[in-house]
Amino acid sequence: MTVAAYTLAVLLDLFCLFLGYRFLFQPGPSAAGYGVPADPAGDAGAYLTIKGLRDGALGVVGLLLLAFAGAHAEAWFMVGVALIPFGDTLIVLRNGGAKAVAFGIHFATAIVVLISAGLLFAV
């Protein structure tokens, strides 16, 4: 179970880095994939950059916690981080996004993050 716990945690942290990269360098397609399209050339450009920095920083912090503080610290980090995709679910729903995206991407991600936390707590 230790290998599965660490592997899932590393994959989720790397996924955060990937999302951050996409929002920084491909903001339009990233926003559409998020479920609420935005015009990166308009007012939304700054917010898409903020999202990219947030997601990328979370990935870095997660990897650092795993490497230097251990599984238990990473587990608590994952519990806190799970609030973000739960919130993203509500954002997509409140802004006219597809329910399939809200639940199939964001809500499902939150559940996977909580599963990762549970596995890390068990290590």
mmCIF file of the C-alpha atoms, coordinates in Angstrom:
data_MODEL
# 
_entry.id   MODEL 
# 
loop_
_atom_site.group_PDB 
_atom_site.id 
_atom_site.type_symbol 
_atom_site.label_atom_id 
_atom_site.label_alt_id 
_atom_site.label_comp_id 
_atom_site.label_asym_id 
_atom_site.label_entity_id 
_atom_site.label_seq_id 
_atom_site.pdbx_PDB_ins_code 
_atom_site.Cartn_x 
_atom_site.Cartn_y 
_atom_site.Cartn_z 
_atom_site.occupancy 
_atom_site.B_iso_or_equiv 
_atom_site.pdbx_formal_charge 
_atom_site.auth_seq_id 
_atom_site.auth_comp_id 
_atom_site.auth_asym_id 
_atom_site.auth_atom_id 
_atom_site.pdbx_PDB_model_num 
ATOM 1   C CA . MET A 1 1   ? 0.000   0.000  0.000   1.00 0.00 ? 1   MET A CA 1 
ATOM 2   C CA . THR A 1 2   ? 2.953   2.342  0.581   1.00 0.00 ? 2   THR A CA 1 
ATOM 3   C CA . VAL A 1 3   ? 3.891   2.296  -3.104  1.00 0.00 ? 3   VAL A CA 1 
ATOM 4   C CA . ALA A 1 4   ? 0.296   3.049  -4.139  1.00 0.00 ? 4   ALA A CA 1 
ATOM 5   C CA . ALA A 1 5   ? 0.007   5.882  -1.593  1.00 0.00 ? 5   ALA A CA 1 
ATOM 6   C CA . TYR A 1 6   ? 3.226   7.560  -2.676  1.00 0.00 ? 6   TYR A CA 1 
ATOM 7   C CA . THR A 1 7   ? 2.602   7.000  -6.376  1.00 0.00 ? 7   THR A CA 1 
ATOM 8   C CA . LEU A 1 8   ? -0.876  8.530  -6.266  1.00 0.00 ? 8   LEU A CA 1 
ATOM 9   C CA . ALA A 1 9   ? 0.371   11.485 -4.213  1.00 0.00 ? 9   ALA A CA 1 
ATOM 10  C CA . VAL A 1 10  ? 3.247   12.164 -6.614  1.00 0.00 ? 10  VAL A CA 1 
ATOM 11  C CA . LEU A 1 11  ? 0.931   11.863 -9.635  1.00 0.00 ? 11  LEU A CA 1 
ATOM 12  C CA . LEU A 1 12  ? -1.557  14.314 -8.113  1.00 0.00 ? 12  LEU A CA 1 
ATOM 13  C CA . ASP A 1 13  ? 1.217   16.771 -7.264  1.00 0.00 ? 13  ASP A CA 1 
ATOM 14  C CA . LEU A 1 14  ? 2.632   16.493 -10.794 1.00 0.00 ? 14  LEU A CA 1 
ATOM 15  C CA . PHE A 1 15  ? -0.874  16.957 -12.186 1.00 0.00 ? 15  PHE A CA 1 
ATOM 16  C CA . CYS A 1 16  ? -1.112  20.235 -10.248 1.00 0.00 ? 16  CYS A CA 1 
ATOM 17  C CA . LEU A 1 17  ? 2.157   21.330 -11.848 1.00 0.00 ? 17  LEU A CA 1 
ATOM 18  C CA . PHE A 1 18  ? 0.785   20.402 -15.259 1.00 0.00 ? 18  PHE A CA 1 
ATOM 19  C CA . LEU A 1 19  ? -2.430  22.355 -14.656 1.00 0.00 ? 19  LEU A CA 1 
ATOM 20  C CA . GLY A 1 20  ? -0.438  25.347 -13.499 1.00 0.00 ? 20  GLY A CA 1 
ATOM 21  C CA . TYR A 1 21  ? 1.711   25.217 -16.621 1.00 0.00 ? 21  TYR A CA 1 
ATOM 22  C CA . ARG A 1 22  ? -1.364  24.983 -18.865 1.00 0.00 ? 22  ARG A CA 1 
ATOM 23  C CA . PHE A 1 23  ? -3.103  27.940 -17.228 1.00 0.00 ? 23  PHE A CA 1 
ATOM 24  C CA . LEU A 1 24  ? 0.057   30.022 -17.492 1.00 0.00 ? 24  LEU A CA 1 
ATOM 25  C CA . PHE A 1 25  ? 0.922   29.172 -21.082 1.00 0.00 ? 25  PHE A CA 1 
ATOM 26  C CA . GLN A 1 26  ? -2.391  28.047 -22.636 1.00 0.00 ? 26  GLN A CA 1 
ATOM 27  C CA . PRO A 1 27  ? -4.999  30.004 -20.650 1.00 0.00 ? 27  PRO A CA 1 
ATOM 28  C CA . GLY A 1 28  ? -7.844  29.914 -23.189 1.00 0.00 ? 28  GLY A CA 1 
ATOM 29  C CA . PRO A 1 29  ? -7.971  26.145 -23.711 1.00 0.00 ? 29  PRO A CA 1 
ATOM 30  C CA . SER A 1 30  ? -7.316  25.590 -20.008 1.00 0.00 ? 30  SER A CA 1 
ATOM 31  C CA . ALA A 1 31  ? -10.284 27.734 -19.001 1.00 0.00 ? 31  ALA A CA 1 
ATOM 32  C CA . ALA A 1 32  ? -12.512 25.890 -21.460 1.00 0.00 ? 32  ALA A CA 1 
ATOM 33  C CA . GLY A 1 33  ? -11.338 22.563 -20.044 1.00 0.00 ? 33  GLY A CA 1 
ATOM 34  C CA . TYR A 1 34  ? -12.012 23.845 -16.535 1.00 0.00 ? 34  TYR A CA 1 
ATOM 35  C CA . GLY A 1 35  ? -15.644 24.205 -17.498 1.00 0.00 ? 35  GLY A CA 1 
ATOM 36  C CA . VAL A 1 36  ? -16.051 27.984 -17.563 1.00 0.00 ? 36  VAL A CA 1 
ATOM 37  C CA . PRO A 1 37  ? -14.587 29.470 -20.740 1.00 0.00 ? 37  PRO A CA 1 
ATOM 38  C CA . ALA A 1 38  ? -12.842 32.811 -20.353 1.00 0.00 ? 38  ALA A CA 1 
ATOM 39  C CA . ASP A 1 39  ? -11.188 35.279 -22.659 1.00 0.00 ? 39  ASP A CA 1 
ATOM 40  C CA . PRO A 1 40  ? -7.535  35.412 -21.574 1.00 0.00 ? 40  PRO A CA 1 
ATOM 41  C CA . ALA A 1 41  ? -7.109  38.695 -23.466 1.00 0.00 ? 41  ALA A CA 1 
ATOM 42  C CA . GLY A 1 42  ? -9.856  40.313 -21.398 1.00 0.00 ? 42  GLY A CA 1 
ATOM 43  C CA . ASP A 1 43  ? -10.265 40.828 -17.679 1.00 0.00 ? 43  ASP A CA 1 
ATOM 44  C CA . ALA A 1 44  ? -10.046 37.080 -17.083 1.00 0.00 ? 44  ALA A CA 1 
ATOM 45  C CA . GLY A 1 45  ? -6.382  36.962 -18.126 1.00 0.00 ? 45  GLY A CA 1 
ATOM 46  C CA . ALA A 1 46  ? -5.117  37.923 -14.678 1.00 0.00 ? 46  ALA A CA 1 
ATOM 47  C CA . TYR A 1 47  ? -7.361  35.386 -12.977 1.00 0.00 ? 47  TYR A CA 1 
ATOM 48  C CA . LEU A 1 48  ? -6.213  32.611 -15.285 1.00 0.00 ? 48  LEU A CA 1 
ATOM 49  C CA . THR A 1 49  ? -2.611  33.490 -14.432 1.00 0.00 ? 49  THR A CA 1 
ATOM 50  C CA . ILE A 1 50  ? -3.473  33.443 -10.725 1.00 0.00 ? 50  ILE A CA 1 
ATOM 51  C CA . LYS A 1 51  ? -5.025  29.999 -11.145 1.00 0.00 ? 51  LYS A CA 1 
ATOM 52  C CA . GLY A 1 52  ? -1.921  28.786 -12.943 1.00 0.00 ? 52  GLY A CA 1 
ATOM 53  C CA . LEU A 1 53  ? 0.347   30.039 -10.182 1.00 0.00 ? 53  LEU A CA 1 
ATOM 54  C CA . ARG A 1 54  ? -1.922  28.577 -7.485  1.00 0.00 ? 54  ARG A CA 1 
ATOM 55  C CA . ASP A 1 55  ? -2.071  25.143 -9.074  1.00 0.00 ? 55  ASP A CA 1 
ATOM 56  C CA . GLY A 1 56  ? 1.633   25.066 -9.839  1.00 0.00 ? 56  GLY A CA 1 
ATOM 57  C CA . ALA A 1 57  ? 2.561   26.170 -6.312  1.00 0.00 ? 57  ALA A CA 1 
ATOM 58  C CA . LEU A 1 58  ? 0.313   23.504 -4.800  1.00 0.00 ? 58  LEU A CA 1 
ATOM 59  C CA . GLY A 1 59  ? 2.107   20.872 -6.843  1.00 0.00 ? 59  GLY A CA 1 
ATOM 60  C CA . VAL A 1 60  ? 5.515   22.094 -5.678  1.00 0.00 ? 60  VAL A CA 1 
ATOM 61  C CA . VAL A 1 61  ? 4.426   22.279 -2.027  1.00 0.00 ? 61  VAL A CA 1 
ATOM 62  C CA . GLY A 1 62  ? 2.956   18.789 -2.224  1.00 0.00 ? 62  GLY A CA 1 
ATOM 63  C CA . LEU A 1 63  ? 6.159   17.341 -3.631  1.00 0.00 ? 63  LEU A CA 1 
ATOM 64  C CA . LEU A 1 64  ? 8.251   19.160 -1.014  1.00 0.00 ? 64  LEU A CA 1 
ATOM 65  C CA . LEU A 1 65  ? 6.052   17.904 1.813   1.00 0.00 ? 65  LEU A CA 1 
ATOM 66  C CA . LEU A 1 66  ? 6.258   14.373 0.546   1.00 0.00 ? 66  LEU A CA 1 
ATOM 67  C CA . ALA A 1 67  ? 10.029  14.548 0.147   1.00 0.00 ? 67  ALA A CA 1 
ATOM 68  C CA . PHE A 1 68  ? 10.925  16.372 3.364   1.00 0.00 ? 68  PHE A CA 1 
ATOM 69  C CA . ALA A 1 69  ? 8.050   16.015 5.850   1.00 0.00 ? 69  ALA A CA 1 
ATOM 70  C CA . GLY A 1 70  ? 6.648   12.582 5.000   1.00 0.00 ? 70  GLY A CA 1 
ATOM 71  C CA . ALA A 1 71  ? 3.393   10.855 4.248   1.00 0.00 ? 71  ALA A CA 1 
ATOM 72  C CA . HIS A 1 72  ? 1.448   12.129 7.262   1.00 0.00 ? 72  HIS A CA 1 
ATOM 73  C CA . ALA A 1 73  ? 2.122   15.791 6.440   1.00 0.00 ? 73  ALA A CA 1 
ATOM 74  C CA . GLU A 1 74  ? 1.260   15.163 2.797   1.00 0.00 ? 74  GLU A CA 1 
ATOM 75  C CA . ALA A 1 75  ? -1.981  13.473 3.872   1.00 0.00 ? 75  ALA A CA 1 
ATOM 76  C CA . TRP A 1 76  ? -3.094  16.544 5.819   1.00 0.00 ? 76  TRP A CA 1 
ATOM 77  C CA . PHE A 1 77  ? -2.060  18.720 2.882   1.00 0.00 ? 77  PHE A CA 1 
ATOM 78  C CA . MET A 1 78  ? -4.241  16.598 0.592   1.00 0.00 ? 78  MET A CA 1 
ATOM 79  C CA . VAL A 1 79  ? -7.213  16.962 2.947   1.00 0.00 ? 79  VAL A CA 1 
ATOM 80  C CA . GLY A 1 80  ? -6.868  20.737 2.732   1.00 0.00 ? 80  GLY A CA 1 
ATOM 81  C CA . VAL A 1 81  ? -6.249  20.729 -1.004  1.00 0.00 ? 81  VAL A CA 1 
ATOM 82  C CA . ALA A 1 82  ? -9.432  18.696 -1.586  1.00 0.00 ? 82  ALA A CA 1 
ATOM 83  C CA . LEU A 1 83  ? -11.394 21.846 -0.749  1.00 0.00 ? 83  LEU A CA 1 
ATOM 84  C CA . ILE A 1 84  ? -10.224 23.392 -4.011  1.00 0.00 ? 84  ILE A CA 1 
ATOM 85  C CA . PRO A 1 85  ? -11.785 20.903 -6.456  1.00 0.00 ? 85  PRO A CA 1 
ATOM 86  C CA . PHE A 1 86  ? -14.948 20.811 -4.300  1.00 0.00 ? 86  PHE A CA 1 
ATOM 87  C CA . GLY A 1 87  ? -15.057 24.596 -4.672  1.00 0.00 ? 87  GLY A CA 1 
ATOM 88  C CA . ASP A 1 88  ? -14.299 24.326 -8.381  1.00 0.00 ? 88  ASP A CA 1 
ATOM 89  C CA . THR A 1 89  ? -17.342 22.050 -8.695  1.00 0.00 ? 89  THR A CA 1 
ATOM 90  C CA . LEU A 1 90  ? -19.535 24.810 -7.274  1.00 0.00 ? 90  LEU A CA 1 
ATOM 91  C CA . ILE A 1 91  ? -17.889 27.479 -9.426  1.00 0.00 ? 91  ILE A CA 1 
ATOM 92  C CA . VAL A 1 92  ? -18.573 25.547 -12.614 1.00 0.00 ? 92  VAL A CA 1 
ATOM 93  C CA . LEU A 1 93  ? -22.188 24.862 -11.614 1.00 0.00 ? 93  LEU A CA 1 
ATOM 94  C CA . ARG A 1 94  ? -22.860 28.470 -10.540 1.00 0.00 ? 94  ARG A CA 1 
ATOM 95  C CA . ASN A 1 95  ? -21.461 29.845 -13.791 1.00 0.00 ? 95  ASN A CA 1 
ATOM 96  C CA . GLY A 1 96  ? -23.451 27.742 -16.223 1.00 0.00 ? 96  GLY A CA 1 
ATOM 97  C CA . GLY A 1 97  ? -20.832 25.078 -16.838 1.00 0.00 ? 97  GLY A CA 1 
ATOM 98  C CA . ALA A 1 98  ? -21.743 21.519 -17.717 1.00 0.00 ? 98  ALA A CA 1 
ATOM 99  C CA . LYS A 1 99  ? -22.707 19.235 -14.846 1.00 0.00 ? 99  LYS A CA 1 
ATOM 100 C CA . ALA A 1 100 ? -20.619 16.512 -16.472 1.00 0.00 ? 100 ALA A CA 1 
ATOM 101 C CA . VAL A 1 101 ? -17.515 18.693 -16.131 1.00 0.00 ? 101 VAL A CA 1 
ATOM 102 C CA . ALA A 1 102 ? -18.403 19.834 -12.609 1.00 0.00 ? 102 ALA A CA 1 
ATOM 103 C CA . PHE A 1 103 ? -18.924 16.330 -11.291 1.00 0.00 ? 103 PHE A CA 1 
ATOM 104 C CA . GLY A 1 104 ? -16.873 14.262 -13.746 1.00 0.00 ? 104 GLY A CA 1 
ATOM 105 C CA . ILE A 1 105 ? -13.737 16.369 -13.420 1.00 0.00 ? 105 ILE A CA 1 
ATOM 106 C CA . HIS A 1 106 ? -13.796 18.564 -10.315 1.00 0.00 ? 106 HIS A CA 1 
ATOM 107 C CA . PHE A 1 107 ? -15.868 16.514 -7.871  1.00 0.00 ? 107 PHE A CA 1 
ATOM 108 C CA . ALA A 1 108 ? -14.150 13.311 -8.988  1.00 0.00 ? 108 ALA A CA 1 
ATOM 109 C CA . THR A 1 109 ? -10.766 14.973 -8.492  1.00 0.00 ? 109 THR A CA 1 
ATOM 110 C CA . ALA A 1 110 ? -11.719 15.940 -4.942  1.00 0.00 ? 110 ALA A CA 1 
ATOM 111 C CA . ILE A 1 111 ? -12.651 12.332 -4.206  1.00 0.00 ? 111 ILE A CA 1 
ATOM 112 C CA . VAL A 1 112 ? -9.364  11.041 -5.647  1.00 0.00 ? 112 VAL A CA 1 
ATOM 113 C CA . VAL A 1 113 ? -7.438  13.586 -3.556  1.00 0.00 ? 113 VAL A CA 1 
ATOM 114 C CA . LEU A 1 114 ? -9.259  12.386 -0.424  1.00 0.00 ? 114 LEU A CA 1 
ATOM 115 C CA . ILE A 1 115 ? -8.510  8.772  -1.350  1.00 0.00 ? 115 ILE A CA 1 
ATOM 116 C CA . SER A 1 116 ? -4.863  9.766  -1.677  1.00 0.00 ? 116 SER A CA 1 
ATOM 117 C CA . ALA A 1 117 ? -5.008  11.344 1.773   1.00 0.00 ? 117 ALA A CA 1 
ATOM 118 C CA . GLY A 1 118 ? -6.523  8.179  3.218   1.00 0.00 ? 118 GLY A CA 1 
ATOM 119 C CA . LEU A 1 119 ? -3.798  6.035  1.681   1.00 0.00 ? 119 LEU A CA 1 
ATOM 120 C CA . LEU A 1 120 ? -1.113  8.353  3.006   1.00 0.00 ? 120 LEU A CA 1 
ATOM 121 C CA . PHE A 1 121 ? -2.618  8.285  6.499   1.00 0.00 ? 121 PHE A CA 1 
ATOM 122 C CA . ALA A 1 122 ? -2.466  4.470  6.355   1.00 0.00 ? 122 ALA A CA 1 
ATOM 123 C CA . VAL A 1 123 ? 1.281   4.463  5.534   1.00 0.00 ? 123 VAL A CA 1 
# 
